[in-house]
Amino acid sequence: MKRNGRARVRRSTRAPSTRPFLPLIAAAWFAMGTLALSPGFAHAAMNLCAAPALQTSERTNADPGVKALVRNVQAHLSEPAHAVRQLHTEGTLPHEGIYDESKEAEKDLDLLRDAALAWRATSDDRYLKLVDRLLYAWVTTYEPSFNPIDETPFEGLILAYDMTASALPVKTRNATMAFLTKLANGYIAQIDTQKRPLTGTYRNNWQSHRVKLIAMAAFTLDNRKLIDAAQRLYVEHINDNVAPDGTTVDFSERDALHYVTYDLQPLVTAALAARRHNRNWLNERAPGGATLAAALNWLTPYATGAKTHDEFVHSNVPFDAKRREAGLPGYSGQWDPKNAAELYHLAARLDGRYTPVALKLAPTPPAWLAVCLPLPAR
């Protein structure tokens, strides 16, 4: 078990296995409830994706989503890392600046997550070696800009480390711990230098993405100081961003459910990370009475189609008009509820009440989530 970013090294590079013939779904939940308590197994402390390795018979009958994810990773085993020193997509359109280069490089971060999941599912060391290679390249190349919109895709890198930390070479593990500590501390310092009450991008969806990155890094490092900061900043942000009735600052600013979804998804992800430490952030009540659950409940009638909304009609952000004029989808007309499918599938892992909404929006979750957390919360 890690303590303040330090971990005992586990000699084997094989993913943990379950009892023979234990079904995938049951095995995943068994592991999520017990792996973190196993005294002889050193691992990252969060273990948001705790699905164990499949037995041979289980691999044969594995969910098609599992097979598809593994096949996709296998197709990229020999690709070089696309690590870059900087990512920048925020406030730019396709083909502007380094937008296209950044989007291409970001694919590595999703591949890292998927390779770690493939390793957990198959115990195949080829996938672990891919994680090691990509992870080391990124954490020794990238220089954090502390722009949370540019850096929110690092969620994939954090999840990959969370799943593989115990089996990584010391060099990669140490470099990643240093990188994540730098990332979290940098964002915390950035927020704490701001005047209170927080305003602007320290109150809207940008802050949601900051809180997500801080929380995921803090919990996977099991760093008490960082965890305390994450808890403090999460509660402050819910208080600043969400009204007691569930409406969000982003809806007021952008007049768009697109940004409500973009605001809430990182907070749900942060809450999933916190849950691994027995913290119920979904229902954590801010001083003003707001909760994340209230915000999700406010959005639910739009997600189910009971209500509709024309997007960005009264947005006060010029970039929204620029994207509408460029013809980017989703920046005019009625909001498509399917854009909230991943949000509600994530929320369903926190509370089963959101499962019917998630299944209505998409009968199956994204492949990575199906492997990471196979069942909704009960």
Secondary structure, DSSP 8 states (H G I E B T S, - for coil): --BTTB----S--S--B-STT--HHHHHHHHHHHGGG-TT----S--SS---B--HHHHHT--HHHHHHHHHHHTTTT------S----TT--TTSTTHHHHHHHHHHHHHHHHHHHHHHHH--HHHHHHHHHHHHHHHHH------HHHHGGGHHHHHHHHHHGGGS-HHHHHHHHHHHHHHHHHHHHHHHTS-SS--GGGTSHHHHHHHHHHHHHHHHHT-HHHHHHHHHHHHHHHHHHB-TTS-BHHHHHH--HHHHHHHHHHHHHHHHHHHTTT---TT---TTS--HHHHHHHHHHHHHTSS--BTTTT---HHHHHHHHTT-TTSSSB--GGGGHHHHHHHHTT-GGGHHHHHHH-SS--HHHHHHS-S---
